[in-house]
Amino acid sequence: MALIIEDGSGVANANSYVTAAEWDAWATARGIAHSHSSSKIEELILTAMDYIEAQNFLGRKATDAQALQWPRTEVYIDSYSVNSDEIPKELKNAVYEVTRTVSDGNFALSSRDRQTTQEKIGEITVTYKNNASMNKETPAVRSALRKVTKSVNAVSRA
């Protein structure tokens, strides 16, 4: 499936905030090596977008016709208002980071099947917590999303 980019105008059938070329340029600028084709990068971005779109974002959707959660109204980042026709760089950075996580095989929405409580190989014994996950912690994703999502401790009134 080809990427349809949300440009801030409320594209009715958009499925991404970034292009494959943008992600590739972001990765290259950070020395992140990969051998993905453009179509593979698009697939990774679409998987990342499933995670991004499940977030609890600041503000409100700009229109009911837009396919994605952004653009939004009533959003402030670092005390500055985000225009209702803008896709903030912070959101794009979050998509880049989640796409990188997916590319690395550490995706937050992957199934978690580690239930081993004890494992012995020769003289080495390993014990896992019952809820231990195979996924690595990805602070870069959490950091990238922090300015555009609501805090889990935030209280809002209707």
N, C-alpha and C positions, 0 to 999 in steps of 0.2 A: 504494500500500500504506500502510495506516495505521500510525502508530508505536505500538509496544507497549513501555511503559516498564519497565525494570528498576528496582525500588524497593529492592533489597537483600535481597529474600526468595528470590531464585533463580528468577525467572519463567521457566518452561519455553519460552516462545515470544517472549521479549522481543527487540527489535531496536534499542533505543536507551536511552541513559541520560538523555536530555533531551527535553522536549517542544518543539514549534514555538513555543509561547507563551514558554517559558523562553528559547529562543535569541533571539526577537524582543526580549524585555525586556533581555537581556544586550547585544544590539547597540544598542538605543535608548539605554541607559545610557552607552554609549561613543561616542555620536554617529555610529554607523555607519548611514548611510542606505541603504535598499534599497526596492524596490517589489515584493517577493516576496509572493505569496499564501501562506496557511497550507499549502496542498498543495505548493507549490514549496519552502517551507522544509523540509517533511517529506522531500521528495526529496533536498534538499541534505544533510540530517542523515543519511539512510540511506547516501548516498555517503561522507560523512565517517566513518560507523561502519565501513565496509569498511576504511578506513585504521586507525582506532583499534583495531579487533579484531585487526589483524595485528601489534600491538606485543608486545614481550617484557616483560610486566608483572612487578612484584615479587610475591612470595608465590605462593599456589596457589589455584585455583578452590575456592570454598566447597563446591560439590556437583557431582556429575557430571551432574545433571539440568538445570542452568541453561544457558540458550542462549548467554549472553555470557560474557566473561572475568571480569566482576565480578558479584557480590561475591567477595572473596578473603580468605584467611586469611594469617596470618604477614606482614602488611604494616605497616611503620612509616613514617610521614611526619613529618619533623622530630623524630624520636625518640619520637613518640607512636604507640601502637598504633591501627590502624584496625579498628573492629569488623567482624566477619565478615558483618554484615548492613547494611553501610554502603556507599554509593556516594560516595566522597570528592569534595569540591568541586574538587580538583585535576584529577580525571578529567573532571568536567563542564566545567571551563574548557578542557580540551584538546579536548573535542568541540565547544565553541563556536568555538574558534580554527580547528580544521580545517574546520568548516562555513563559517566566514567565508572561508577560503582557497578552498574549493570555489566559493563564491558569487562570489568575485573572479576565478575562472578560473585560479587558480594551484595547482591540485591536485597534490599530490606523486605520485599514482599515474597521472596523465595520461601518454599516450604521449609520448615524446621523439623528435622527428623532425628536429631541426636537425643537419644534417650538412654544411652549407655550409662550405667551406674558404676561399673568397674570393668576394666579390660586389662589383661595381662599378656605381655609378649616377652617371653624369656624372663629376665629379672626385673623388667620395667612394668610397673602397674600404674594405670591412669584411671582416675575416678572423676566423673562429670556430675554436675548438678542435674537434677531432673529436668530443669528448664533450660539447660545450657544449649546454646545455638551454634550452628556451624558458621553462621554469618559473622563477619568481622564488624566491629564498631566503626561507624563512618562519621566522625566528627565534622568532616568537611561538608557533608550534606546538611547536618543539623545547623552548622554555622551559616551556610548559604541561605537556608530557609528562615532564619530567625528574624529578619527584618520585614518579611512579607506575610508571616503567619501569626496567628493569635497564640499567646502563651497559654499553655494548658491550665495555668492558675488564674487566668483572666476571668473577670466576671463582667457580663454585659447585661444591659436592660433592654427590653423590647420597646 
